[in-house]
Amino acid sequence: MKRYVFFLPILIISLGVNAQSHYPGQHKGKFIIKDKLKPAVSSFDLDEVKLLDGRFKENMEREQKWLLSIGANQLLHSFRTNAGIYSGNEGGYFTMKKLGGWESLDCELRGHSTGHILSGLALMYASTRDERYKIKADSLVSGLAEVQKVLNQDGYLSAYPQELINRNLEGKRVWAPWYTLHKIYSGLIDQFLYCNNKQALEVVSKMGSWAYNKLKPVTAEQRVIMLRNEFGGINESFYNLYAITGKPEYKWVAEFFYHNEMLDPLKEGQDILEKKHANTYIPKLLGMAREYELEAKGDGDKIASFFWQTVTDHHSFVTGSNSDKEKFFKADDLTNHLTGYTGESCNVYNMLKLTRHLYTHTANVKYADYYEKALFNHILGQQDPATGMISYFLPMLPGAHKVYSTPDSSFWCCVGSGFENHAKYGEAIYYHSDNAVYVNQFISSELNWKEKGISIKQETRFPQEGVSKFTILSSSSGNTLINIRYPSWAKNGALVKVNGKTVKVSAQPGNYISLSRIWKRGDKVEVNFPMALQSVAANGNHDKVTFAYGPIVLAGVMGTDNFIHKAPYSNPLLYNDYYTYNYNVPAGITKSLTLDTTKLNSAIKPVSGQNLTFKTIKEGVLLRPLYDIHRERYVVYWDLKK
């Protein structure tokens, strides 16, 4: 389809070797159309990576409870209502609590959470092999299949009538119907790929055929107008559906969603991001990356890579997050956008998805460095440890705090992506090529590379300290490279020991330390990247700074004065209170510090007996990791006085 024109360890720097598939092994055999791109590295199956005790596992366990607590009938209610199906439940129809917020029957995005939850359940099942997640997902899929059959609209399936799609095609005001459909497409595809649910593939294939027939008559003029409405990453979903089924009409739909107005300037190296809705923009690049993997030609990789570099270099905060009031701001102008509505969590979710695509193409360490930054400083702290609820924004307003969702009355987009974020922590810790393991993230975990018969246990207290210890639990594959990321922030060098003997490190930060030998059970590797305080000046304003310990952003803890109502939780009676939230920042909040950034160790001291806690000498401000500050006010960016 033509695109619309409108032994002793040997230390080396490993660039990666071509692998057989972009996808984990559990997906092999499920794609009729094979990727033509030979990736530098590939993902492991989620069940090959087991999280060990630590903060990530705790987040995952909180997510598990929430996923299982939401009733299947609650999630299906709006779909059944749209089809005119009785929506009873065990307690009786009139006693079933209806979901609120963005899942209420008067919200045009209703149904998006069911799609995200299908993905979350698939990822959780793949990570744990706990049948509870599959059983619940199976009930959702069968319920959706029933709705699709009763609707009897050529495969159409949604929680709202086709009239919303028609309004989009006619250029009338409507809130993102294709965005919502994308979540359902993606959730059903994940159910097939991770849970082998063939009914899910049948349902989504019918949805795909409906979309093809719906869009085929659309004129070029209509298409230009409709694509201005947010449609998520639906192009990526249709490329995946095409690869799974081999049906060319699905590729046609994927290409139909190529948004010339937004993507063509990127091809020419133009940064047009200012004032663009960020979470509308980012998913478009996922489709470009996926197309490139399928075809191994074209501009997809060039466009996606330029976009990624532009966002991370010029449109992002120190946390790796981006946007103010959901929009990109002028390049390097972040100090004028330190508001209570910065850092939309969905943007980070999609940036990490894009990062994984681009990393597999090249195995470039810069992608793993960014993944670490955004994972630890945003995603990890997005979840409230007390309740498991999710924050929409990561506010940069001095004295603001995180605002969390409620269990059944919010269901913002970031709650939806949160169902996936905390189910797939194992996806980016390790990668592999034909004969090498890549260790990208320092998270306590066990890797079991089934194909090669090698198992590795990683034990670490990172980021409390820079030491990670690896033990070979089993090895039957002969000589295997273990490539350990040498983080770009590790300016104080690296210490490496193999079986207690120090190994010379010739690699530099921003590369891999590669260890090659015939590994035996019981072999041990220890790496230590000494962590240090650093200041990070804001782009374009060197008098506005943040502080970090290694890659971990530190924020000043400012207490809970002036908290009102149910702060820091959302008002369940309002859809978008996160967007109008009054933080009531006390007038006396400390926003400036007097210190010399060239002498940080004299100006900021660790607090004895408290992990990752520091104190400024002059003002006496406590600094702690931003990801660990909850239900309290904080300051990230400081005015610098010398």
Secondary structure, 3 states (H helix, E strand, C coil): CCCCCCCCCCCCCCCCCCCCCCCCHHHCCCCCCCCCCCCCCEECCHHHEEECCCHHHHHHHHHHHHHHHCCHHHHHHHHHHHHCCCCCCCCCHHHCCCCCHHHCCCCCCCCHHHHHHHHHHHHHHHHHCCHHHHHHHHHHHHHHHHHHHHHCCCCCCCCCCCHHHHHHHCCCCCCCHHHHHHHHHHHHHHHHHHHCCHHHHHHHHHHHHHHHHHHCCCCHHHHHHHCCCCCCCHHHHHHHHHHHHCCHHHHHHHHHCCCHHHHHHHHCCCCCCCCCEHHHHHHHHHHHHHHHHHHCCCCHHHHHHHHHHHHHHHCECCCCCECECCECCCCCCHHHCCCCCECCHHHHHHHHHHHHHHHHHHCCHHHHHHHHHHHHHHHHHHECCCCCCEECCCCCCCCCCCCECCCCCCCCHHHHHHHHHCCCHHHCCEEECCCEEEECCCCCEEEEECCCCEEEEEEECCCCCCEEEEEEEECCCCEEEEEEEECCCCCCCCEEEECCEEECCCCCCCEEEEEEEECCCCCEEEEECCCCEEEEEECCEEEEEEEEECCEEEEEECCCCCCCCCCCECCCCCCCHHHHCCCCCCCCCCCEEECCHHHHHHHEEECCCCCCCEEECCCCCEEEEHHHCCCCCEECCEEEEC
